[in-house]
Amino acid sequence: MDVTAATATKTLDTFKSLPTWLLVGLTISLAGIWFWPSLFTALPEQLRPIVPAVLLIFLVLTLCNISSVAIVVARERRRLSIEQDRDRLLKLYRPLEALFLTVHITVCTGTAAPRLRHRIENAWNELSPPGRRFRRLKRGWRALFDKHQSTSAEVEYGADFPLSSIIDLVRKNARHAKPELLDLVSRANRSQCEEPDRLLLTDAEYDLFCHIDAEHRRLSARVS
């Protein structure tokens, strides 16, 4: 019994070590023999009863092998993804976040239609102007849920908004910067050129600040 069990275990280990493509090929071949009557009847009579059992064994081995390969590939992709996020955090977003250690930004949010009656009034105003009924209904429905919130931000104390330092860091670590960050930096730079004497942060600068802070928190939590 011990010899038989050892032989069976060794045989099973041998089958488990077969490459995936070979296991798939053997499974498909056995399935063809089992489901194709002319091939099945061509087998010696003493081999026919064991075909279903062998097919089941190879099917289980194939599924286990494919699952194992899929798990290994998924783990490797996750490891590479975490390594990339760690590099992005340490070389880009953490230095970007550090630029705001001495820059205190104050954010104020105002709501023009905080109550339901205000939004109903706005929706009714959208229904009044002439035009196509569908468009008026669409504008009215949108106004019914629009609180007309506006946000403004300014540097309360500390240095100015560090856009030039942000641009330098992004240029030096461009391979870690995704298109979203590049677009935000470009928009913030353009907004400074268009509004050189502003007191408040431009919308583009505020969006860039929010992105840096949110991405720094997300990457820190992911790689910790």
Backbone bond lengths (Angstrom), bond angles and torsions (degrees), N, CA, C in turn:
res aa  C-N    CA-C-N  psi(-1)  N-CA   C-N-CA  omega(-1)  CA-C   N-CA-C  phi
1 M - - - 1.455 - - 1.520 110.95 -
2 D 1.369 115.72 -41.02 1.449 119.40 -179.87 1.521 110.87 -64.38
3 V 1.346 115.44 -40.79 1.464 119.09 179.65 1.518 110.46 -65.45
4 T 1.335 116.16 -41.05 1.462 120.65 179.27 1.530 111.11 -64.13
5 A 1.330 116.61 -43.93 1.469 120.54 179.50 1.521 111.07 -64.58
6 A 1.338 116.69 -41.28 1.464 120.07 179.12 1.523 110.81 -64.15
7 T 1.335 115.55 -40.54 1.459 119.50 178.75 1.520 111.48 -64.81
8 A 1.336 115.90 -42.52 1.465 120.15 179.34 1.530 110.98 -64.13
9 T 1.339 115.76 -40.92 1.467 119.47 179.16 1.520 111.24 -64.90
10 K 1.343 115.67 -42.30 1.465 120.09 179.17 1.520 110.97 -64.37
11 T 1.328 116.28 -40.18 1.465 120.21 178.77 1.526 111.33 -65.14
12 L 1.338 115.64 -41.88 1.463 119.90 179.25 1.518 111.16 -64.48
13 D 1.336 116.98 -41.29 1.459 120.54 177.61 1.526 111.25 -63.09
14 T 1.328 115.64 -36.84 1.467 119.80 178.21 1.525 110.52 -63.49
15 F 1.350 116.34 -44.31 1.462 119.92 178.69 1.529 111.64 -65.77
16 K 1.332 116.55 -37.41 1.462 120.41 179.60 1.523 112.04 -65.95
17 S 1.338 116.68 -28.49 1.459 120.36 -179.31 1.522 113.09 -82.20
18 L 1.330 117.33 -5.61 1.460 120.00 179.10 1.523 110.01 -66.45
19 P 1.331 118.21 147.06 1.471 120.25 177.70 1.521 111.48 -65.11
20 T 1.298 114.95 157.71 1.466 120.85 -175.68 1.524 111.68 -60.44
21 W 1.334 116.17 -43.72 1.466 118.88 -176.34 1.533 111.39 -62.50
22 L 1.365 116.49 -34.24 1.457 119.56 179.83 1.525 110.90 -72.14
23 L 1.344 116.76 -40.39 1.457 120.17 177.68 1.530 110.88 -63.15
24 V 1.312 116.53 -41.88 1.467 119.94 178.47 1.526 110.42 -63.13
25 G 1.351 116.08 -42.30 1.459 119.43 179.32 1.518 112.70 -63.81
26 L 1.324 116.69 -42.67 1.463 120.04 178.78 1.527 111.13 -65.28
27 T 1.324 116.61 -40.37 1.467 120.00 179.69 1.524 110.90 -63.97
28 I 1.326 116.35 -43.92 1.463 119.71 179.28 1.532 110.65 -64.95
29 S 1.329 116.15 -38.40 1.475 119.11 179.64 1.523 111.04 -65.30
30 L 1.325 117.09 -45.04 1.460 120.01 179.07 1.530 111.56 -65.25
31 A 1.343 115.71 -37.44 1.459 118.76 177.76 1.524 110.36 -64.80
32 G 1.339 116.65 -37.98 1.460 119.47 177.67 1.515 112.22 -64.48
33 I 1.333 114.98 -40.74 1.466 118.72 177.67 1.530 111.07 -64.49
34 W 1.334 116.36 -41.01 1.459 120.90 -176.67 1.528 111.91 -68.94
35 F 1.339 116.83 -39.49 1.457 119.74 -174.84 1.534 113.23 -94.51
36 W 1.318 117.49 -7.67 1.468 120.22 179.38 1.523 107.96 -104.94
37 P 1.325 117.59 105.56 1.475 120.56 -172.84 1.529 114.24 -56.02
38 S 1.318 118.05 -39.77 1.469 119.37 -176.94 1.523 111.80 -65.32
39 L 1.340 117.14 -36.97 1.467 120.41 177.18 1.525 110.55 -72.02
40 F 1.332 116.03 -39.77 1.466 119.39 -177.62 1.534 110.90 -65.26
41 T 1.326 116.57 -42.36 1.468 119.46 -179.56 1.522 111.99 -72.26
42 A 1.329 117.70 -18.24 1.463 120.85 178.37 1.523 112.27 -75.86
43 L 1.333 116.80 -16.39 1.460 120.34 178.39 1.519 110.55 -71.99
44 P 1.333 117.17 152.89 1.473 119.74 172.16 1.529 110.30 -57.39
45 E 1.273 116.54 144.57 1.467 120.79 -174.27 1.518 112.57 -60.95
46 Q 1.323 118.30 -32.27 1.458 120.46 -178.51 1.540 112.38 -74.15
47 L 1.353 117.30 -16.28 1.468 120.00 179.72 1.521 113.06 -92.21
48 R 1.325 117.01 -18.63 1.459 119.64 -174.37 1.533 113.37 -61.68
49 P 1.331 120.32 -41.11 1.476 118.66 -177.92 1.532 114.41 -65.34
50 I 1.325 117.13 -24.29 1.479 118.47 -176.20 1.531 112.13 -89.90
51 V 1.339 118.45 -8.03 1.470 120.47 -178.79 1.526 111.70 -59.81
52 P 1.355 120.42 -48.46 1.475 118.88 179.66 1.518 112.98 -59.82
53 A 1.343 117.38 -40.67 1.462 120.12 -179.08 1.527 110.71 -65.68
54 V 1.345 116.07 -44.28 1.469 119.47 179.17 1.523 110.54 -64.52
55 L 1.337 116.74 -39.96 1.466 120.33 177.51 1.521 111.07 -61.39
56 L 1.326 117.23 -42.54 1.460 121.08 178.91 1.520 111.00 -63.04
57 I 1.340 116.80 -42.14 1.468 120.93 179.63 1.525 110.66 -61.97
58 F 1.333 115.93 -47.10 1.461 119.10 -179.04 1.531 111.70 -67.92
59 L 1.331 115.98 -33.70 1.462 118.79 177.38 1.524 111.21 -64.52
60 V 1.333 116.23 -43.86 1.471 120.31 178.58 1.521 110.52 -64.65
61 L 1.356 116.74 -44.42 1.462 120.25 178.81 1.526 111.30 -61.44
62 T 1.322 116.46 -40.10 1.471 119.71 -180.00 1.516 111.23 -65.10
63 L 1.346 116.31 -45.45 1.464 119.54 179.10 1.522 111.77 -63.23
64 C 1.335 116.50 -41.05 1.462 119.80 178.23 1.528 111.21 -65.14
65 N 1.331 115.75 -40.31 1.466 119.72 -179.97 1.521 110.84 -65.13
66 I 1.331 116.56 -44.76 1.465 119.96 179.14 1.526 110.66 -63.62
67 S 1.339 116.70 -41.28 1.463 119.97 178.49 1.515 111.23 -63.21
68 S 1.338 116.46 -41.53 1.459 120.50 179.28 1.523 111.39 -62.99
69 V 1.337 115.66 -44.11 1.466 119.33 178.72 1.524 110.56 -63.65
70 A 1.335 116.70 -41.84 1.464 120.04 -179.92 1.527 111.18 -63.12
71 I 1.340 117.16 -39.39 1.466 120.69 179.39 1.523 110.48 -66.20
72 V 1.334 116.14 -42.48 1.472 119.70 179.22 1.524 110.94 -62.59
73 V 1.344 115.82 -43.75 1.468 119.80 179.76 1.524 110.71 -64.37
74 A 1.343 117.23 -41.88 1.458 120.59 179.85 1.530 111.37 -64.48
75 R 1.325 117.15 -40.64 1.463 120.37 178.26 1.521 111.38 -65.80
76 E 1.320 116.64 -39.96 1.463 119.85 179.43 1.523 110.86 -66.15
77 R 1.331 116.57 -41.38 1.461 119.15 177.35 1.521 111.53 -64.19
78 R 1.331 116.85 -39.44 1.454 119.87 178.60 1.528 110.67 -65.62
79 R 1.335 116.23 -40.26 1.473 119.66 178.52 1.523 111.07 -62.82
80 L 1.315 116.62 -44.81 1.463 120.03 178.89 1.528 111.18 -64.97
81 S 1.342 116.01 -39.22 1.459 119.75 179.20 1.524 111.14 -63.70
82 I 1.336 116.71 -41.96 1.467 120.00 179.48 1.523 110.32 -67.12
83 E 1.330 117.88 -38.37 1.466 120.50 177.26 1.528 110.97 -63.01
84 Q 1.330 116.54 -42.18 1.459 119.62 178.07 1.526 111.23 -64.34
85 D 1.338 116.40 -41.21 1.465 119.91 178.61 1.528 110.91 -66.40
86 R 1.339 117.21 -35.94 1.459 119.90 177.91 1.534 110.76 -64.95
87 D 1.320 116.73 -42.85 1.467 119.81 176.94 1.526 110.84 -63.94
88 R 1.345 116.20 -41.06 1.465 120.12 179.65 1.528 110.56 -64.06
89 L 1.335 116.24 -37.05 1.463 120.12 179.69 1.523 111.32 -69.67
90 L 1.342 116.48 -51.54 1.466 120.36 -172.42 1.528 112.95 -73.14
91 K 1.323 116.65 -32.43 1.466 119.19 -174.08 1.525 113.70 -98.55
92 L 1.343 116.37 -15.46 1.459 117.66 -176.63 1.523 112.66 -127.42
93 Y 1.336 117.33 -62.71 1.458 118.93 -169.46 1.526 113.56 -76.07
94 R 1.315 118.31 -32.11 1.466 117.60 176.91 1.521 111.32 -69.25
95 P 1.349 119.77 -44.17 1.471 118.08 172.62 1.528 113.28 -61.53
96 L 1.333 117.48 -35.17 1.460 119.00 176.71 1.517 111.37 -65.55
97 E 1.329 116.75 -42.76 1.469 120.42 178.65 1.525 111.24 -64.22
98 A 1.340 116.45 -34.32 1.468 120.10 -179.19 1.521 111.95 -66.77
99 L 1.321 118.31 -22.57 1.473 120.48 178.48 1.520 111.72 -64.66
100 F 1.327 117.71 -20.89 1.463 121.33 -177.28 1.530 112.60 -98.83
101 L 1.346 117.16 12.64 1.469 119.41 177.82 1.521 111.64 -65.09
102 T 1.312 117.35 -34.17 1.473 121.62 -179.04 1.527 111.70 -110.75
103 V 1.318 115.95 14.45 1.471 120.41 178.63 1.523 107.47 -119.59
104 H 1.314 117.15 109.51 1.465 121.10 -178.30 1.522 109.03 -97.61
105 I 1.313 115.23 116.24 1.466 121.06 -177.97 1.524 109.24 -104.22
106 T 1.319 116.34 126.57 1.456 122.99 177.99 1.522 109.37 -103.99
107 V 1.319 115.84 133.04 1.459 121.69 -176.94 1.530 108.94 -117.76
108 C 1.316 115.80 131.05 1.464 121.81 177.00 1.524 108.77 -120.31
109 T 1.322 115.93 135.13 1.466 121.55 179.96 1.515 109.38 -121.73
110 G 1.329 116.46 127.52 1.451 122.05 178.28 1.521 110.85 -115.66
111 T 1.334 115.92 146.47 1.459 121.33 -179.15 1.519 108.61 -124.34
112 A 1.331 116.77 116.87 1.465 121.09 -177.55 1.520 112.31 -82.15
113 A 1.316 118.02 -24.87 1.470 121.22 -179.60 1.522 109.59 -130.64
114 P 1.334 117.50 71.42 1.467 119.86 -174.79 1.530 113.69 -74.85
115 R 1.332 117.23 -27.15 1.467 120.10 -174.16 1.534 110.16 -105.37
116 L 1.330 114.05 160.66 1.461 119.93 -178.58 1.525 111.59 -63.12
117 R 1.333 117.82 -37.51 1.462 120.28 -178.74 1.519 111.35 -63.81
118 H 1.344 116.08 -32.94 1.462 118.97 177.29 1.525 110.61 -67.05
119 R 1.319 115.90 -41.36 1.463 119.68 -177.69 1.536 110.60 -72.05
120 I 1.350 116.31 -33.85 1.467 118.81 175.86 1.528 110.22 -64.73
121 E 1.320 115.87 -40.01 1.474 119.61 178.13 1.527 110.46 -64.32
122 N 1.324 117.23 -42.12 1.467 120.06 178.08 1.524 111.00 -64.35
123 A 1.338 116.19 -40.19 1.464 119.67 178.93 1.523 110.97 -64.19
124 W 1.326 116.98 -40.21 1.465 120.25 178.72 1.526 111.30 -64.58
125 N 1.334 116.40 -37.79 1.466 120.22 177.30 1.527 111.25 -64.66
126 E 1.331 116.49 -33.52 1.465 119.63 178.47 1.525 111.63 -71.42
127 L 1.344 117.09 -24.92 1.460 120.91 179.49 1.529 112.79 -82.96
128 S 1.338 116.14 -18.06 1.465 119.82 -173.55 1.523 114.31 -75.54
129 P 1.361 120.59 -43.48 1.469 119.45 -175.57 1.517 111.83 -59.93
130 P 1.332 116.91 150.96 1.470 119.44 178.44 1.524 110.87 -67.94
131 G 1.290 115.45 156.56 1.456 120.98 179.76 1.515 110.23 148.68
132 R 1.290 115.07 -176.87 1.451 119.25 179.89 1.522 110.90 -65.19
133 R 1.321 115.48 139.95 1.458 120.43 -175.96 1.523 111.57 -62.07
134 F 1.337 117.36 -41.01 1.466 120.02 -178.02 1.524 111.01 -62.48
135 R 1.337 116.53 -42.70 1.463 119.75 179.97 1.516 111.50 -66.47
136 R 1.336 116.64 -39.99 1.470 119.22 177.93 1.520 111.49 -64.85
137 L 1.341 117.00 -40.54 1.462 120.11 177.12 1.526 111.21 -64.78
138 K 1.311 116.43 -39.11 1.461 120.63 179.14 1.518 111.10 -63.98
139 R 1.358 117.21 -45.22 1.465 120.45 178.49 1.526 110.69 -65.67
140 G 1.335 116.85 -39.67 1.454 119.79 179.20 1.519 112.62 -65.08
141 W 1.331 117.11 -42.06 1.461 120.94 178.31 1.520 111.23 -62.99
142 R 1.343 116.41 -40.08 1.460 120.30 178.60 1.526 110.53 -66.78
143 A 1.332 117.13 -39.96 1.463 120.12 -179.35 1.521 112.01 -67.48
144 L 1.328 116.98 -26.41 1.457 120.88 -178.90 1.528 111.91 -64.68
145 F 1.319 117.54 -24.54 1.464 121.34 -179.03 1.524 112.54 -112.56
146 D 1.312 117.38 2.93 1.462 121.38 -177.53 1.526 109.68 -94.40
147 K 1.321 116.34 114.31 1.460 120.86 179.62 1.522 112.82 -84.88
148 H 1.327 117.29 -1.86 1.470 122.73 -179.79 1.536 110.70 55.45
149 Q 1.313 114.62 53.08 1.459 119.07 178.41 1.520 110.22 -83.46
150 S 1.299 115.56 139.22 1.468 121.68 176.55 1.520 108.80 -130.90
151 T 1.319 116.36 145.01 1.455 121.91 -177.28 1.518 109.75 -125.22
152 S 1.326 115.85 134.84 1.462 121.11 174.96 1.524 108.50 -129.28
153 A 1.309 116.29 147.46 1.468 121.20 -178.23 1.519 109.12 -138.59
154 E 1.320 115.27 149.41 1.460 121.02 177.43 1.517 109.39 -148.67
155 V 1.322 115.67 158.37 1.459 121.31 174.41 1.521 106.98 -82.63
156 E 1.344 115.68 108.41 1.468 119.89 -175.52 1.522 111.20 -71.68
157 Y 1.323 117.01 -43.52 1.469 120.51 175.24 1.523 108.05 -155.70
158 G 1.312 114.82 167.03 1.454 120.29 -175.94 1.516 110.29 100.24
159 A 1.306 116.55 -161.54 1.460 120.99 -179.38 1.523 110.71 -76.59
160 D 1.327 115.01 176.72 1.461 119.75 176.86 1.528 109.88 -72.52
161 F 1.328 115.13 171.94 1.454 119.67 177.07 1.531 108.69 -59.92
162 P 1.354 117.90 122.93 1.482 121.31 -169.39 1.532 113.66 -81.34
163 L 1.314 117.15 55.23 1.459 119.19 -175.83 1.522 112.12 -66.69
164 S 1.345 117.04 -39.40 1.468 119.03 -178.88 1.525 111.03 -63.28
165 S 1.338 117.56 -39.24 1.471 120.57 177.72 1.527 110.69 -68.49
166 I 1.327 116.29 -36.29 1.468 119.90 177.27 1.519 110.35 -62.56
167 I 1.324 116.37 -44.80 1.467 120.57 179.79 1.523 110.60 -61.24
168 D 1.340 117.37 -42.10 1.470 120.62 179.56 1.530 111.08 -62.61
169 L 1.336 116.83 -44.19 1.465 120.09 179.85 1.527 111.64 -64.40
170 V 1.319 116.67 -42.42 1.460 119.92 -179.45 1.522 110.46 -65.79
171 R 1.316 117.73 -38.60 1.463 120.64 178.74 1.531 111.30 -65.38
172 K 1.319 117.05 -40.33 1.466 120.57 -178.97 1.533 111.91 -71.55
173 N 1.311 116.94 -27.13 1.474 121.04 -178.32 1.526 110.42 -122.07
174 A 1.327 115.57 42.92 1.463 120.09 -174.89 1.522 112.00 -62.55
175 R 1.328 117.98 -27.95 1.468 118.94 -177.82 1.526 112.00 -70.61
176 H 1.331 117.55 -16.67 1.463 120.88 177.18 1.531 112.18 -96.76
177 A 1.323 117.27 -3.45 1.463 120.96 -175.87 1.522 110.05 -93.55
178 K 1.315 116.00 128.62 1.454 121.35 176.47 1.530 109.93 -85.02
179 P 1.331 117.20 162.33 1.473 119.64 -178.47 1.516 113.77 -55.59
180 E 1.332 118.46 -32.72 1.461 120.60 -180.00 1.519 111.10 -60.50
181 L 1.346 116.91 -45.32 1.463 120.39 179.68 1.524 110.79 -65.98
182 L 1.322 117.51 -43.64 1.462 120.47 179.23 1.522 111.12 -60.07
183 D 1.327 116.61 -40.78 1.458 120.54 179.45 1.529 111.14 -66.18
184 L 1.335 117.06 -40.88 1.466 120.47 179.46 1.517 111.21 -65.34
185 V 1.332 117.43 -41.11 1.469 120.74 178.68 1.525 110.14 -64.59
186 S 1.317 116.72 -42.67 1.468 120.55 179.16 1.523 111.21 -62.58
187 R 1.329 117.03 -43.05 1.460 120.45 179.35 1.520 111.56 -65.75
188 A 1.337 116.50 -39.91 1.463 119.71 179.17 1.527 110.96 -65.41
189 N 1.309 117.51 -40.87 1.466 120.88 178.47 1.528 110.50 -64.58
190 R 1.332 117.06 -41.61 1.466 120.64 178.96 1.525 110.83 -65.90
191 S 1.334 116.95 -37.10 1.465 119.78 -179.19 1.523 111.21 -67.65
192 Q 1.328 117.59 -33.71 1.472 119.92 177.34 1.524 110.95 -67.57
193 C 1.324 115.60 -35.63 1.463 118.93 178.07 1.527 111.36 -69.90
194 E 1.325 116.72 -34.30 1.461 120.47 -178.55 1.521 112.02 -79.45
195 E 1.348 117.92 -27.05 1.463 121.85 -179.22 1.522 109.04 -129.61
196 P 1.336 118.16 72.77 1.472 119.98 -174.52 1.523 114.15 -72.03
197 D 1.333 118.37 -23.73 1.472 120.94 -175.09 1.516 112.57 -108.30
198 R 1.326 117.76 26.53 1.444 119.76 -176.91 1.531 110.64 -76.77
199 L 1.352 115.12 153.36 1.456 121.11 175.82 1.525 110.27 -97.13
200 L 1.317 116.56 -36.99 1.457 121.52 179.22 1.520 110.14 -90.69
201 L 1.334 115.29 161.58 1.455 119.42 172.36 1.524 109.42 -68.03
202 T 1.304 115.75 143.39 1.459 118.62 174.18 1.529 109.03 -71.76
203 D 1.315 116.16 163.03 1.468 119.91 177.84 1.519 111.13 -59.47
204 A 1.327 116.91 -37.15 1.465 120.51 -179.56 1.526 111.25 -67.61
205 E 1.323 117.46 -39.31 1.472 120.46 177.63 1.529 110.39 -65.74
206 Y 1.328 115.97 -42.04 1.468 119.08 179.26 1.525 111.05 -64.99
207 D 1.334 117.53 -40.70 1.467 120.65 177.16 1.526 110.77 -62.28
208 L 1.329 117.35 -39.05 1.465 121.17 178.60 1.528 110.67 -65.56
209 F 1.323 116.74 -42.90 1.469 120.44 177.88 1.524 111.28 -61.68
210 C 1.335 117.28 -44.74 1.467 120.76 179.32 1.522 111.26 -63.43
211 H 1.324 116.88 -39.28 1.471 120.34 179.25 1.522 110.83 -64.26
212 I 1.311 117.53 -45.80 1.468 120.57 -178.92 1.520 110.27 -61.27
213 D 1.325 117.32 -45.52 1.462 120.75 -178.62 1.531 111.09 -65.51
214 A 1.326 117.30 -45.53 1.472 120.41 -178.32 1.528 111.41 -66.43
215 E 1.326 117.16 -42.12 1.461 120.07 -178.75 1.524 110.98 -69.81
216 H 1.330 117.32 -35.16 1.464 119.73 176.64 1.531 111.06 -63.71
217 R 1.312 116.85 -42.64 1.469 120.58 178.42 1.536 110.83 -65.80
218 R 1.330 117.07 -41.66 1.462 120.22 -178.19 1.524 111.27 -65.74
219 L 1.317 116.85 -45.58 1.462 120.41 -179.20 1.528 111.28 -68.26
220 S 1.313 117.46 -36.58 1.471 120.69 178.39 1.523 110.41 -62.97
221 A 1.336 116.45 -42.61 1.458 119.74 179.26 1.535 111.16 -69.32
222 R 1.317 117.58 -33.21 1.467 120.45 -176.28 1.521 112.17 -72.57
223 V 1.315 118.11 -40.04 1.473 120.25 -173.95 1.520 112.95 -95.29
224 S 1.336 116.59 -3.11 1.471 118.61 -178.74 1.531 110.67 -73.85
